[in-house]
Amino acid sequence: MTKPKLVIMAAGMGSRFGGPKQITPVDDAGHVIVDFSIYDALRAGFGGVVFIVKPEMEADFRATIGARVGERAPVEYAHQSLDALPRGFSVPEGRQKPWGTGHAVLCARECIDGPFAVINADDFYGRASFQAIYDFLTAPGDACEHAMVAYRLRNTLTENGSVSRGVCRVDADGYLSDLTERTRIEKRENAAAYTEDGGEHWHMLSGDEPVSMNLWGFKPSILPEMESRFEAFLREDRAKDPLRGEFYLPAVPDALIREGKARVRVLSTPERWFGVTYPGDLEAVRAAIAAKKESGEYPVYLWT
């Protein structure tokens, strides 16, 4: 069987962070968060890396992360751009916002030839999480069964602003029942709250809810489903918000579950997530990385 590939969504605008957060160092050795994700994935057994980037960012990726990783594993690049649309569709006048995480994965389809995992470039997931996804993707199983690693909501929040999370319900057998994208969640002491109307009304969450951080393990059967549903999104949903509407990756497995066409196993992990959403998050991430190095979990220089 073809070794699974790691597909990395790195085309985000980084607007809340205030710059290209995907290539901002998080330690004194110059590593960025995605260095640790790739390092963990290769240790787990993944056979290659696909970066999804903006065309104008490819040179930076090649010169930094790509150059380091390329000595250890095959590296490919896919471009996410506004005009990467199915035949017959065009970009609405005035739109600048990317089409979303589901569209990002579709932009990498030509690089995917077997089972694959998907991650965000600016999230730290931990070694055990990648091992769990790799073990799932390489085990015999149903071609329409996929997987995700879930984290506790309270362990994914920041003190510095709101976050977007896919809030999950899991059935008694450990499969995903449904996933709801909440695009503005804020920390409330040891709990959280979300709003869907710009902050006029807030709804409380306990903080124990399992959430998706976009660490998915997919069989190839997901790709044609993504294609057809993206076209449906462009036909139907784009008209509702032509300048800002997004095609979210989790919406695809969620729809397949509701239609009885696929199942998604929810994998547990002992890892604690952390990431950089806002400039104020960087100090905490650097401290966490330093502690992991001090404990021996990672060497000082990952690629030497």
Helices and strands as residue ranges (DSSP letters): E 5-9, G 21-23, H 33-44, E 48-53, G 55-57, H 58-61, I 62-66, H 67-69, E 75-79, H 101-107, G 109-111, E 116-120, E 123-124, H 127-138, E 145-152, G 153-156, E 163-170, E 176-188, E 191-194, E 203-205, E 210-218, H 222-232, I 233-237, G 238-240, H 251-258, E 263-267, E 274-275, G 279-281, H 282-294
